[in-house]
Amino acid sequence: GAPLLLCVSCALQQFYCMTLRMSIDCNGCYQKIRRALLQMQELESHLIDRKHGRVSVWGAFSPQDVAIKIRKRTNRRVEILELREAAGPGGGDEQGAGGGQM
């Protein structure tokens, strides 16, 4: 019973690739943002672009929740620039999900 429900909820979780704009002025700011991102289990990976003040995150998460968490943990303004639905860790399983006829 329960393990099956757990698997179903995992399969329904949407993967996103989200780009945020944040001010990354100094090395201390960078470290603070990096530490906050590493503590968040829902993120599969992240990329911090110091030069352009952008942070990209990828994983199965609620975009608003992640943006709010980052803002609270870093005490910095966070602006969502781009949000794309991404393929999960399986690498694009969604395409084959529609044709289940045998």
N, C-alpha and C positions, 0 to 999 in steps of 0.2 A: 503493500500500500504506500507507505510514506516515501521510500526511496524513489518510486516511480514518479510521484508528484514533484519531487525535488528535481528530477531530470527534465520533466516537462517545463517547469519554471525556468530552468537553465536554457532550454532550447528557445523559449519565447523571448528571452532577454535580447534587446537590440544592441548591436555594436555601433559605436559612433566614432568619428574622427572629428575632433573639435579644435578650432584655433581660437586662442584668446589673445587680447592685447593687454599687456601689463607694462608698467614702467620698471625696467631692470637697470637701475642707475649705477649700482656698484656691485662689488663682489659679494658683499654681505646680503644684498637683496637677492642676488642669484642663488646663494646658498639657502636662504630662507624659503624661496620658491621651490627649489630642488628638494629640500627636506620635506616640505608639505606634500609634494607630488609622490615621493617615495613612500610616504605613510599611508597613502590611499590605495587599499587593496583592489578596488574596482577598476583601476587603471592597468591596462596591459603594458603600455609603454608611453613615454613622453619625450618631447623634444623642446629644448629651450633655446630660442634664437635671441641672444642678448643684443646683437647689433640692431635688429628691427623691433625689439621689445615684444616678441611674440612667443607664446607657449602653445604647443600642440599636444593634445592628449588623445589616446586611443584605448578603447575598451568597452565593456558592457556597463553602462552607467546612465543615470538620469542627468542630462546636460545642465539643468538648472541647479540640481543638488551639488554637482561637482564645482560649478562656478561659485556658488555660495560658500562651499567648504574652503576653496582656495582663498577666497576673499577674507574669510574669518581667520584662517590660519596664518596668512601673510600680512594681514592688515593693509592690503593694497587694493586699489580699484581694479576690477576685472571687467573687460568688455568682450563679449562673444562676437568674433569677426565672422567665423564660418562654422557651419555644422553640417557634416555629411554622414549619411548612413554608410557603415563600412561592413565588409564581410567579416564573419567571425573567425576564430582561430583555425577552423577547418579550411578556410580559404575559398569562400564563395559557394557554400552549400545551398544558398537560397535559389540559385538558378534551377537546380534539379528537383526542387521540392514540389513543384506544381504537377508534374506528370506522373502520378502514382498508379497508372493503369497497367494491368498485367494480362 
